[in-house]
Amino acid sequence: MSEQKQQYRVRAAALALTALLGGLFGGGYWMHGWWQGRLKNPEFLKVLAQSGGGAGAPGAPGAPPAAAAALVRVDRASLEPATLERRLVGRLVAVQRATISSEVAGKILALDVREGNPVTGGKTVIASIDPVWLDLSIDKQEAHIKAIQAQLRKDTDNLKRLKGLFDRGVATDFEYSEQLAAHDQRQAELSEAQVTLKDLKVKRGRVDVIAPFDGWVTLRHAEQGQWLNEGSPVVDIVSRGEIYALVNVPESLVNRLTLGLEIPVTIDVLGETVTGRIGSITPDGSQASRSYPVRVVLNDSAGRLKVGMSVTATFPEGNRQKHLLVSRDAVLVKPDGSTVWVVRGEAELSALPAPVNIVGRVGNRYAIRGESEQARLLLSDGCSVVIEGAERLRPAQAVRLMDPRLAEAKPVLAVDAAANSAAATTKTATAPGPASPTP
């Protein structure tokens, strides 16, 4: 019985803890959504700008103690002409790839290349085949040709004698035709034997397997001492010197590309960026992904780029026009939207959030546009935006700069003008009159 009570208590405690955690998560999510909605309200941002934080701000009656100024690092936003970029992931592929085979049958006398060895087209001997059987075949064929030539001379003499007899009417037409056919057949046999001899000599000159182009050996199919037939594979090689970056480009972008266009390509594993040119655009794309294979030609004279490496290619997107550019670190990207914190003020600095839309990417910066009119007023050419420390900021919170040199006066924004006007009106209304003379 006591064991049942203990199980009941454990279950009750677990249910209570689950309900408590659910309430905390639900409340936190509701507060987060409430604040995001308020931050997108222009009137609320204007009140924050004028009052330095609004109701409940530091200094208001019944407000919590003022928070210490947050330490942040800022950067300048800039309005400048730029072309938006699209980064696409791809991989390196070989310009040429081939399985090198033997053109003659025979035993491998030497096979000196291994996986990873470089080869030079037209010079590197990949394998040497034993020519002994070809040499014997050539000798045999030459002897066969001599025999045919001797028989042909005999047939020629017989044909001449029979021709004389035929002209004198001694030999019949049938006998002359038979001898002429035998002579022509022997002549054809000689031609065939000579072609066979030429074939054997050509094969004799190809007992050395030569690399057809500059490349790297990637796989050996045979070993020294192994017997090869005609067409047996020896090694696989891939080209070197130039290499392709193969990228699947979406249909919305592919028609903006042209052959020869220079494209920056980042080799992810090396952390290096090289410039290539578009070598081909395949018009037959994937129906599933609606993309088309584009090959960017890269120079790999140093041999550092390897087939299969991951790359990121940067393609131009759209025409060149003016965009407000900020550092990537200035944009806080969350599931419910993106925000940029803008630092304003002169003697006393504070930060205000500006909900934004990311228009595109330019290098290591984002092109942004404010979601609301108030956000667009906050964001201007030369304004200071927080690039470090924005995660812990509250609207209108006082801030201190890590680099004081960036604390220069900024152009007065609309929210600053409204705040200054409201402060001046309040000061005039509450200013004390002249002091009364002392009796």
C-alpha positions as CSV (number, residue, x, y, z in Angstrom):
1,M,0.0,0.0,0.0
2,S,2.8,2.4,0.9
3,E,4.4,1.7,-2.5
4,Q,1.2,2.7,-4.3
5,K,1.1,6.0,-2.3
6,Q,4.7,6.7,-3.2
7,Q,4.0,6.1,-7.0
8,Y,1.0,8.4,-6.7
9,R,3.1,11.1,-5.1
10,V,5.7,10.8,-7.8
11,R,3.1,11.0,-10.6
12,A,1.5,14.1,-9.0
13,A,4.9,15.8,-8.6
14,A,5.7,15.0,-12.3
15,L,2.4,16.5,-13.4
16,A,2.9,19.6,-11.3
17,L,6.4,20.1,-12.7
18,T,5.2,19.6,-16.3
19,A,2.4,22.2,-15.8
20,L,4.9,24.7,-14.2
21,L,7.3,24.3,-17.1
22,G,4.5,24.6,-19.7
23,G,3.3,27.8,-18.0
24,L,6.8,29.3,-18.0
25,F,7.4,28.5,-21.7
26,G,3.9,29.7,-22.7
27,G,4.3,32.9,-20.8
28,G,7.8,33.6,-22.2
29,Y,6.5,32.9,-25.8
30,W,3.6,35.2,-25.2
31,M,5.8,38.0,-23.9
32,H,8.2,37.6,-26.8
33,G,5.4,37.9,-29.3
34,W,3.9,40.8,-27.5
35,W,7.2,42.7,-27.5
36,Q,7.8,41.9,-31.2
37,G,4.4,43.3,-32.1
38,R,5.0,46.4,-30.1
39,L,8.4,47.0,-31.7
40,K,6.8,46.9,-35.1
41,N,4.2,49.6,-34.1
42,P,5.5,53.0,-35.3
43,E,3.6,54.9,-32.6
44,F,5.2,52.8,-29.8
45,L,8.7,53.4,-31.3
46,K,8.0,57.1,-31.4
47,V,6.9,57.1,-27.8
48,L,10.1,55.2,-26.9
49,A,12.2,57.7,-28.8
50,Q,10.5,60.7,-27.1
51,S,10.4,59.4,-23.6
52,G,13.7,57.5,-23.5
53,G,11.9,54.2,-23.0
54,G,8.2,55.0,-22.4
55,A,6.1,53.9,-19.5
56,G,8.1,51.9,-17.1
57,A,11.3,53.5,-18.4
58,P,14.1,54.4,-16.0
59,G,13.2,57.5,-14.1
60,A,9.4,57.1,-14.5
61,P,7.4,56.8,-11.3
62,G,7.2,53.3,-10.1
63,A,9.7,52.1,-12.7
64,P,12.5,49.6,-11.9
65,P,16.0,50.9,-11.3
66,A,17.8,52.1,-14.4
67,A,19.9,49.4,-16.2
68,A,23.6,50.0,-16.6
69,A,24.6,51.2,-20.1
70,A,25.3,48.2,-22.3
71,L,28.7,47.9,-24.0
72,V,28.3,47.5,-27.7
73,R,30.3,47.6,-30.9
74,V,28.9,49.6,-33.8
75,D,29.5,50.0,-37.5
76,R,28.2,52.4,-40.1
77,A,25.5,51.7,-42.5
78,S,26.1,53.0,-46.0
79,L,23.9,53.8,-49.0
80,E,25.8,52.9,-52.1
81,P,25.3,51.4,-55.6
82,A,25.7,47.6,-55.5
83,T,24.8,44.5,-57.3
84,L,23.1,41.9,-55.1
85,E,24.7,38.4,-55.0
86,R,23.4,34.9,-54.8
87,R,25.7,32.3,-53.2
88,L,25.2,28.7,-54.5
89,V,26.9,25.6,-53.3
90,G,28.6,23.2,-55.8
91,R,31.5,20.8,-56.1
92,L,34.7,20.5,-58.2
93,V,34.6,18.1,-61.1
94,A,37.3,17.1,-63.6
95,V,37.5,18.7,-67.0
96,Q,38.6,15.3,-68.4
97,R,38.3,11.8,-67.0
98,A,39.4,8.7,-68.8
99,T,40.1,5.0,-68.3
100,I,43.3,4.3,-70.1
101,S,43.4,0.9,-71.8
102,S,46.0,-1.3,-73.6
103,E,45.8,-1.3,-77.4
104,V,47.8,-4.6,-77.7
105,A,47.7,-7.9,-76.0
106,G,50.6,-9.0,-73.9
107,K,52.2,-9.2,-70.5
108,I,52.9,-6.0,-68.5
109,L,56.7,-5.6,-68.3
110,A,56.5,-2.3,-66.3
111,L,53.8,-0.3,-64.6
112,D,55.5,2.5,-62.7
113,V,52.6,4.9,-61.9
114,R,50.4,4.6,-58.8
115,E,47.4,6.4,-57.4
116,G,48.1,10.1,-56.9
117,N,51.0,10.3,-59.4
118,P,51.0,13.1,-61.9
119,V,51.2,12.2,-65.6
120,T,52.1,14.4,-68.6
121,G,50.1,14.1,-71.8
122,G,52.1,12.5,-74.7
123,K,55.2,11.9,-72.5
124,T,54.5,9.8,-69.4
125,V,54.7,6.0,-70.1
126,I,52.0,4.5,-67.9
127,A,52.8,0.8,-68.8
128,S,55.0,-1.2,-71.1
129,I,53.7,-4.4,-72.8
130,D,56.0,-7.2,-73.8
131,P,56.4,-7.0,-77.6
132,V,57.8,-10.5,-78.1
133,W,54.6,-12.0,-79.6
134,L,54.1,-9.0,-81.9
135,D,57.7,-9.3,-83.1
136,L,57.1,-13.0,-83.9
137,S,53.8,-12.1,-85.7
138,I,55.6,-9.5,-87.8
139,D,58.3,-11.9,-88.8
140,K,55.7,-14.5,-89.7
141,Q,53.7,-12.0,-91.8
142,E,56.7,-10.8,-93.7
143,A,57.5,-14.4,-94.6
144,H,54.0,-14.9,-95.7
145,I,54.2,-11.9,-97.9
146,K,57.3,-13.2,-99.6
147,A,55.6,-16.5,-100.4
148,I,52.6,-14.6,-101.9
149,Q,54.9,-12.5,-103.9
150,A,56.7,-15.5,-105.3
151,Q,53.4,-17.2,-106.2
152,L,52.3,-13.9,-107.8
153,R,55.3,-13.8,-110.0
154,K,54.6,-17.3,-111.2
155,D,51.0,-16.5,-111.9
156,T,52.1,-13.4,-113.8
157,D,54.4,-15.4,-116.1
158,N,51.7,-18.0,-116.7
159,L,49.2,-15.3,-117.6
160,K,51.6,-13.8,-120.1
161,R,52.2,-17.2,-121.8
162,L,48.5,-18.0,-121.9
163,K,47.8,-14.5,-123.3
164,G,50.1,-15.3,-126.3
165,L,48.5,-18.7,-126.8
166,F,45.0,-17.1,-126.6
167,D,45.9,-14.4,-129.1
168,R,47.1,-17.2,-131.6
169,G,43.9,-19.1,-131.0
170,V,45.6,-22.0,-129.3
171,A,44.2,-21.4,-125.7
172,T,40.5,-21.2,-125.1
173,D,38.7,-18.2,-123.6
174,F,37.9,-20.3,-120.5
175,E,41.5,-21.1,-119.8
176,Y,42.6,-17.5,-120.2
177,S,39.8,-16.3,-117.8
178,E,40.7,-18.8,-115.2
179,Q,44.4,-17.8,-115.2
180,L,43.5,-14.1,-115.1
181,A,41.2,-14.7,-112.0
182,A,44.0,-16.6,-110.3
183,H,46.4,-13.8,-110.9
184,D,44.0,-11.1,-109.6
185,Q,43.2,-13.2,-106.5
186,R,46.9,-13.6,-105.7
187,Q,47.3,-9.8,-106.1
188,A,44.5,-9.2,-103.6
189,E,46.0,-11.7,-101.1
190,L,49.3,-9.7,-101.3
191,S,47.5,-6.4,-100.6
192,E,45.7,-8.0,-97.6
193,A,48.9,-9.4,-96.2
194,Q,50.6,-6.1,-96.6
195,V,47.8,-4.3,-94.6
196,T,48.0,-7.0,-91.9
197,L,51.8,-6.4,-91.7
198,K,51.2,-2.6,-91.4
199,D,48.6,-3.3,-88.6
200,L,51.1,-5.4,-86.7
201,K,53.8,-2.7,-87.0
202,V,51.4,0.0,-85.7
203,K,50.6,-2.2,-82.7
204,R,54.3,-2.8,-82.2
205,G,54.7,1.0,-81.9
206,R,52.0,1.1,-79.2
207,V,53.3,-1.4,-76.7
208,D,54.0,1.6,-74.4
209,V,50.7,3.0,-72.9
210,I,51.1,6.8,-73.0
211,A,49.1,9.3,-71.0
212,P,46.7,11.1,-73.4
213,F,46.6,14.4,-71.4
214,D,48.0,16.0,-68.3
215,G,46.4,14.6,-65.2
216,W,46.5,12.5,-62.0
217,V,46.3,8.7,-61.7
218,T,43.2,7.9,-59.6
219,L,43.0,4.1,-59.9
220,R,45.1,1.1,-61.1
221,H,43.3,-1.7,-62.8
222,A,46.3,-3.9,-63.5
223,E,49.7,-4.9,-62.0
224,Q,53.1,-5.7,-63.3
225,G,53.3,-9.2,-64.8
226,Q,49.5,-9.3,-65.6
227,W,48.4,-10.4,-69.0
228,L,46.3,-7.9,-70.9
229,N,44.0,-8.3,-73.8
230,E,43.3,-5.6,-76.3
231,G,41.2,-3.0,-74.6
232,S,41.9,-4.2,-71.1
233,P,41.9,-1.2,-68.6
234,V,45.2,-0.2,-67.1
235,V,44.6,3.0,-65.0
236,D,42.0,5.8,-64.5
237,I,43.2,9.4,-64.7
238,V,41.6,12.8,-64.2
239,S,42.9,16.0,-65.8
240,R,44.9,18.7,-64.1
241,G,45.8,22.3,-64.8
242,E,42.1,23.4,-65.1
243,I,39.1,22.2,-63.1
244,Y,35.4,22.8,-63.2
245,A,33.3,24.2,-60.4
246,L,29.9,22.6,-61.1
247,V,27.0,24.6,-59.7
248,N,23.2,24.0,-60.2
249,V,21.8,27.5,-60.9
250,P,18.0,28.1,-60.4
251,E,16.0,29.0,-63.4
252,S,15.3,32.6,-62.1
253,L,19.0,33.4,-62.4
254,V,20.4,31.3,-65.2
255,N,19.3,33.7,-68.0
256,R,21.4,36.5,-66.4
257,L,24.6,34.5,-66.9
258,T,26.8,34.6,-70.0
259,L,29.8,32.6,-71.2
260,G,33.0,34.1,-70.0
261,L,31.5,36.0,-67.1
262,E,33.9,36.1,-64.1
263,I,32.6,34.4,-61.0
264,P,34.2,34.4,-57.5
265,V,34.4,30.8,-56.2
266,T,35.3,30.0,-52.6
267,I,36.9,26.6,-51.9
268,D,35.3,25.8,-48.6
269,V,37.9,23.5,-47.1
270,L,40.8,25.8,-48.0
271,G,39.1,29.0,-47.1
272,E,40.3,30.6,-50.3
273,T,38.5,32.5,-53.0
274,V,39.5,32.3,-56.6
275,T,38.1,33.9,-59.7
276,G,36.9,31.7,-62.6
277,R,34.9,32.2,-65.8
278,I,31.7,30.5,-66.9
279,G,32.8,27.8,-69.4
280,S,29.4,26.2,-70.1
281,I,25.7,26.5,-69.3
282,T,23.8,23.2,-69.9
283,P,20.4,23.9,-71.3
284,D,18.9,20.6,-70.1
285,G,18.1,21.2,-66.4
286,S,16.5,19.2,-63.6
287,Q,12.7,19.3,-63.6
288,A,12.6,18.5,-59.9
289,S,14.8,21.4,-58.7
290,R,14.3,23.7,-61.7
291,S,18.0,24.3,-61.9
292,Y,20.6,24.1,-64.7
293,P,24.2,22.9,-64.4
294,V,26.8,25.7,-64.9
295,R,30.5,25.0,-65.1
296,V,32.9,27.6,-63.9
297,V,36.5,27.1,-65.2
298,L,39.2,27.5,-62.5
299,N,43.0,27.6,-62.9
300,D,44.6,24.9,-60.8
301,S,48.2,25.2,-61.9
302,A,49.4,24.6,-58.3
303,G,47.4,21.3,-58.1
304,R,45.7,22.2,-54.8
305,L,42.1,21.8,-56.0
306,K,40.8,18.3,-55.8
307,V,37.9,16.7,-57.5
308,G,34.9,16.5,-55.2
309,M,35.8,19.5,-53.0
310,S,32.8,21.6,-51.9
311,V,32.7,25.2,-53.3
312,T,30.5,28.2,-52.9
313,A,30.1,30.3,-56.1
314,T,28.8,33.9,-56.0
315,F,26.6,34.9,-58.9
316,P,25.3,38.4,-59.6
317,E,21.6,38.9,-59.1
318,G,19.7,41.8,-60.5
319,N,21.0,45.2,-61.8
320,R,23.3,47.5,-60.1
321,Q,21.3,50.0,-57.9
322,K,21.5,51.8,-54.6
323,H,21.0,49.8,-51.4
324,L,21.4,50.4,-47.7
325,L,24.2,48.1,-46.7
326,V,25.1,46.9,-43.2
327,S,27.4,44.3,-41.8
328,R,26.0,40.8,-41.5
329,D,26.6,40.9,-37.8
330,A,24.2,43.9,-37.5
331,V,21.2,41.9,-38.5
332,L,19.6,39.7,-35.8
333,V,17.8,37.0,-37.8
334,K,15.0,35.2,-35.9
335,P,12.1,33.1,-37.0
336,D,9.6,35.9,-36.5
337,G,11.7,38.5,-38.3
338,S,15.0,40.4,-38.6
339,T,16.0,43.4,-36.5
340,V,18.8,46.0,-36.7
341,W,19.6,48.0,-33.6
342,V,20.4,51.7,-34.3
343,V,22.5,53.8,-31.9
344,R,21.4,57.5,-31.7
345,G,22.2,60.5,-29.6
346,E,25.2,62.6,-29.0
347,A,26.2,63.0,-25.3
348,E,24.0,60.1,-24.2
349,L,23.7,57.2,-26.5
350,S,20.8,54.8,-26.7
351,A,19.7,52.0,-29.0
352,L,16.4,51.5,-30.8
353,P,15.3,48.4,-32.7
354,A,14.4,48.7,-36.4
355,P,12.6,45.7,-38.0
356,V,14.0,45.1,-41.4
357,N,13.7,42.9,-44.5
358,I,16.9,41.5,-46.0
359,V,16.8,42.4,-49.7
360,G,20.0,40.5,-50.6
361,R,23.7,40.0,-50.0
362,V,26.7,42.0,-51.1
363,G,30.0,40.4,-50.1
364,N,30.0,40.1,-46.3
365,R,27.2,42.7,-46.0
366,Y,23.4,42.6,-46.2
367,A,21.2,45.0,-48.2
368,I,18.3,45.8,-46.0
369,R,15.0,47.8,-46.1
370,G,13.0,48.9,-43.0
371,E,9.6,47.2,-42.6
372,S,7.9,50.3,-41.4
373,E,8.1,54.0,-42.0
374,Q,9.6,54.5,-38.5
375,A,12.2,51.9,-39.2
376,R,13.1,53.6,-42.5
377,L,13.5,56.9,-40.6
378,L,15.9,55.2,-38.1
379,L,18.0,53.7,-40.9
380,S,19.9,56.2,-43.0
381,D,23.2,56.6,-44.7
382,G,25.9,56.8,-42.1
383,C,23.9,55.8,-39.1
384,S,25.5,53.6,-36.4
385,V,24.2,50.0,-36.1
386,V,25.1,47.5,-33.4
387,I,27.3,44.6,-34.6
388,E,28.2,43.2,-31.2
389,G,26.1,43.1,-28.1
390,A,22.7,43.5,-29.6
391,E,21.3,40.2,-28.2
392,R,20.9,41.7,-24.7
393,L,19.6,45.2,-25.6
394,R,16.2,46.6,-24.6
395,P,14.4,49.4,-26.6
396,A,15.9,52.8,-25.8
397,Q,18.5,51.3,-23.5
398,A,21.6,53.4,-22.9
399,V,24.7,52.1,-24.5
400,R,28.5,52.6,-24.4
401,L,30.7,52.1,-27.4
402,M,33.7,49.7,-27.4
403,D,35.3,52.1,-30.0
404,P,34.7,55.7,-28.8
405,R,35.9,57.0,-32.1
406,L,32.6,56.0,-33.7
407,A,30.7,58.2,-31.2
408,E,30.6,61.1,-33.5
409,A,27.5,63.2,-34.0
410,K,25.0,61.8,-36.5
411,P,22.5,63.6,-38.7
412,V,19.3,64.4,-36.7
413,L,16.7,61.9,-37.6
414,A,12.9,62.5,-37.5
415,V,12.6,60.6,-34.2
416,D,15.4,62.7,-32.7
417,A,13.7,65.9,-33.9
418,A,10.4,64.9,-32.3
419,A,12.2,63.9,-29.1
420,N,14.1,67.2,-28.9
421,S,10.9,69.2,-29.6
422,A,9.0,67.4,-26.9
423,A,11.9,67.9,-24.4
424,A,12.0,71.6,-25.2
425,T,8.3,72.0,-24.7
426,T,8.4,70.3,-21.4
427,K,11.4,72.4,-20.2
428,T,9.5,75.6,-21.1
429,A,6.4,74.6,-19.4
430,T,8.1,73.7,-16.1
431,A,10.8,76.4,-16.0
432,P,10.5,78.5,-12.7
433,G,9.7,82.3,-12.9
434,P,11.9,85.1,-11.6
435,A,12.7,84.9,-7.9
436,S,10.8,87.3,-5.6
437,P,12.8,90.0,-3.8
438,T,13.7,89.2,-0.3
439,P,11.6,91.2,2.2
